[in-house]
Amino acid sequence: MNATVGDRLLVHGNTVGERDRSGVITEVQGVDGAPPYRVQYDDGHTCLVFPGPDAVVLHQ
């Protein structure tokens, strides 16, 4: 998985009733676009994310 600042991260809900979450990647801490990513989610909170198989990077 590779990303650049400004790409969006979409994390699919993995249990019944859990909504998908998405946000903007504001910082890439890995080498050559690799995780972890600092993500500002659409609901306003920011966190460091190590994306799993339920995550997709949407390039600009």
C-alpha positions in Angstrom: 0.0 0.0 0.0 1.4 3.4 -1.0 0.0 6.8 -0.5 1.0 10.5 -0.7 -0.2 13.5 1.4 -3.7 14.5 0.1 -4.8 11.0 -0.8 -7.9 9.7 0.9 -8.0 6.6 3.1 -11.3 4.6 3.1 -11.6 2.0 5.9 -14.6 -0.4 5.4 -16.7 -1.3 8.4 -15.8 -4.9 9.3 -18.9 -5.8 11.4 -22.6 -5.6 10.7 -23.9 -2.1 11.2 -20.5 -0.4 11.3 -20.1 2.4 8.9 -17.2 3.0 6.5 -14.8 5.8 7.6 -12.8 8.0 5.4 -10.4 10.8 5.7 -7.5 12.7 4.2 -3.9 11.5 4.7 -2.0 14.5 6.2 1.3 12.7 6.8 3.1 9.7 5.5 5.6 8.3 8.0 6.8 5.2 6.1 9.4 5.0 3.4 8.3 5.6 -0.2 4.7 6.1 0.7 4.4 3.1 3.0 2.3 3.2 6.3 1.9 4.4 8.9 -0.3 7.4 7.9 -1.6 10.3 9.9 -5.2 10.7 8.9 -7.7 13.4 9.5 -11.1 11.7 9.4 -14.2 13.4 8.0 -15.6 13.6 11.6 -12.7 15.8 12.6 -10.5 13.6 14.7 -6.9 12.8 13.7 -5.0 9.6 14.4 -2.0 7.5 13.3 -3.2 4.5 11.1 -1.6 1.3 10.2 -4.1 0.2 7.6 -5.2 -3.4 7.4 -6.8 -5.4 4.6 -10.1 -3.5 5.1 -8.5 -0.2 4.0 -8.1 1.3 0.5 -6.1 4.4 -0.6 -8.0 6.6 -3.0 -5.3 8.5 -4.9 -6.0 12.1 -6.0 
